[in-house]
Amino acid sequence: MDFDATNLTAIQDHKLIDLNKGAVGHMRNVILLTIDTLRRDALGIYGSKRGLSPFIDSIADRCVVFDRAQAIGPYTQTSFPGILTSSYYFDYGRSSHLSPQRVLVSEPLKSGGIVTAAFHSNPYVSDYFGWNRGWDVFRDFMEYEVSDKVPFLRGKDVNSHVKDWLSSHVKGNNYQSFFLWVHYMDVHEPYIPQREYLELAHSSTEAHALSEDDMFQLFKEVVLKRDISDRQKVALLKELYEARVREVDDYVKQFFGILEQLEVLEDCLVIVTSDHGDEFGEHGGLSHDGKMFQELVSVPLFVFDPERRQRETCDKVVSSVDIPPTINCLFGLEPVQAFQGQSLFPLSEYKERGCFGEAIEKLGHSIKETDKEVYYYLAGNLKIIYRGNIDAWEMYDLQNDPNEINNIIPTVPKEEEMTCEQAHMKAILKARIGRWKET
Amino acid sequence: MSRLTVTDERRKELELKVQKSRDVVREAVREFSSRELAVGWTGGKDSTLTLFIVKQVCLEDKIPIPKAMFIEEGDTFPEIIDFVNEVSKKWNVDVEICMNKDVYDAGGGVLGGKVVVSKLSPRNQREVRERLELNIESFPFEAESFIGNHLMKTVPMNMFIEKNNIKGIFQGLRWDEQPARKQDEYFEFKEGGDLQPSHTRIRPILHFRERDVWDTTFAFGIPYVRLYEQGYRSLGAKTTSKKLSNVPAWEQDLEHTVERSGRRQDKEQMMERMRRLGYM
């Protein structure tokens, strides 16, 4: 399709003024809604035809949708440092504990007079691992008894706690500005959806015949063993996953309903994203291990702006490290030195710098001391990956090979075997390798 | 003072439970000498019951009572320290107070005090950098955080095991205490590695329910720390343990409420949540 670049800038500038007027520096409240393990391609706003996200799709016209958002790691411990501290996993060693040297987005906000509240039930970002700094209210619900089949608080229960807090906070109209972080775990394995959502997600499927025990058995026998030999079972698991996506869409709807009911929706900018995706056999595995392929590290990211009446799509490559500076900027606070990302707004000022990701290359969920690091760097349509366990390089052309099947460089590449661009990307990524050991 | 009375029939049930524990202790003393064994003693009801049973078996078998290891994590109730001193004298048990004083002092002896890693002993620096894989300059002193748990509990225990050449350590864990313990076994061998000595964990009272512990405590006249009488149901670090009631622990609704709800979530609870999410 032909389009006039000057015209595009003009359109962006026009929107930018809107955003400036309604948002940057003047936003009354900001909400960060994160959905664990939600794949980008599960949502209608990113082109899925599966109908799993009717509510999210229905608010797209009031959103800025980031088409190429990247997570900085493929599992919670590696990605949340980006979303909440604008720093990378290996910045302070390779521990699950949040280094006291990192600045949580809640800290400058709280010092800036914003009320900060967090509601989630992911153990990796709990009080125990040091994520409770800077929050006026921090609920990780670790004291709650949970079951094997639903090992977290359901989205609707999280919503009910949020509602209790929010309704008491916004009573009267003279409440202090707030930053609220809400995280849903529902999409995360063990993939045991409620029957109504299974039916809503799939009109007819073998999955309808499964009991909860059957589903749990699939999780234990197939997911935990990372056994993809039976493709039908993997497909079945994907359907169960999709039913949970359909379920979480309802919780998002319920959450927006709460904001509306409390008459605060028009005063809130809502950033929605996910910490990482999930694998269903695309690269030989299941769940979310230490790999850097797009089913794991490309994420949904869209921003609900109450002033907006028309969807805007941003096709720049952006990273989850950009989220904390964005929140900071929306409240009009001074930039935080320690933040490594940049504000997503104003959109026209965002400079594409490519995205990095870092993780430990583990298989299954427990990390062994011998597991080495895996890194990626994505710029334009190229992505380079370095795998420490086998000391090998890979590069994919995401435009022509979006499924990342054909490695276009030798695994032990020499300068002369690569184009200038490839060699340049390798040099950029190489500079990050082993960084975590430095004092 | 509030006391519990136990019927004869109930007493017989408890004796059977104690007998099972004694069998576990006997198996341990057949495997290891008294010098190679130790009892992890927190001053709480479960480890005090464990120590009581170990002591009884040793007295009957005329063998020395193993040493008790008390970990002072830097945030301990003074009532517990008094209790441990008093009971150890009465029972003639040798207690070794284990504390990571280097870390405690570095934090100035206060919670939240800044601990600078480069000023710690070489061993503690290695624990932070190599075992925890943390590349940090400093951290706030705490007993029950991820770092605190390792440096103030795991490290002193490992050092105690190394120093005394301990092969087996008795623990007062119970299956019904929390879901994370459900899979525990009476004997578990812990493989060693760098900075971690291999040893066997021995858990004689796994099968006791919370109610059984209280009934046994009263039926056998085993001492307990007064904090339980004030309403504390489960004891952890001083600043993070709350009492959720003012009635004695044994008069609370043990069957329908959560034993550890007055405590901060700890390592085992985190591990259990992660296991259920498929991370184990």
Interface residues (C-beta under 8 A of the other chain):
Chain A: Y92 G93 R94 S95 S96 H97 S99 P100 Q101 P123 Y124 S126 D127 Y128 F129 G130 D140 M142 E143 E145 V146 D148 P151 F152 H188 E189 P190 F219 V223 L224 S287 H365 S366 W436 K437 E438 T439
Chain B: R129 L132 E133 L134 N135 I136 E137 S138 F139 P140 E144 S145 F146 I147 P179 V258 S261 R264 Q265 D266 K267 Q269 M270 R273 M274 R276 L277 G278 Y279 M280
